[in-house]
């Protein structure tokens, strides 16, 4: 049976098991948290993003989760600069045009800070003169830094980004650095 691991990737951790960067300053990788052989990430999560990362030992499951043609929904909590108005949210719902073309429409809503949210280390930059807000954004594609580019395109750069859900799997009950194995068919 295929293995499926749900991992809450902390900020500043690479979504891979080895760091091919500088030997002088090694960066944290998945191997700092997960000591299992034969599982690999199904998709990526940028080093400066946090939240749900799925790992599996099954190539078909990996493709089903991560391949754009499958349009698996991915839900993010984004803390953005400023407070998005209805026009900005409508643009995200319609789809915005990025340098690599238009995005698919997104589901988006303003939300309060997610309950039980852990502090980020280091904290985001705080500016007294610029408010910030949280939005929940669900997309069905996964371009490089897509959510960050989408929020910037509507005038609200992302300050903190947390992936909360992929398909039916969520972060529920996982603190940063924690993981659990689940039945991929449940």
Secondary structure as UniProt FT lines:
FT   STRAND          4..9
FT   TURN            11..12
FT   TURN            24..25
FT   HELIX           30..32
FT   STRAND          40..41
FT   TURN            47..48
FT   STRAND          50..56
FT   HELIX           59..66
FT   HELIX           68..70
FT   STRAND          74..81
FT   HELIX           86..94
FT   STRAND          97..98
FT   TURN            99..100
FT   STRAND          101..102
FT   STRAND          107..111
FT   TURN            115..116
FT   TURN            128..129
FT   STRAND          132..139
FT   TURN            144..145
FT   HELIX           146..153
FT   TURN            154..155
FT   STRAND          158..166
FT   TURN            167..168
FT   STRAND          169..170
FT   TURN            172..173
FT   TURN            176..177
FT   STRAND          179..182
FT   TURN            184..185
//
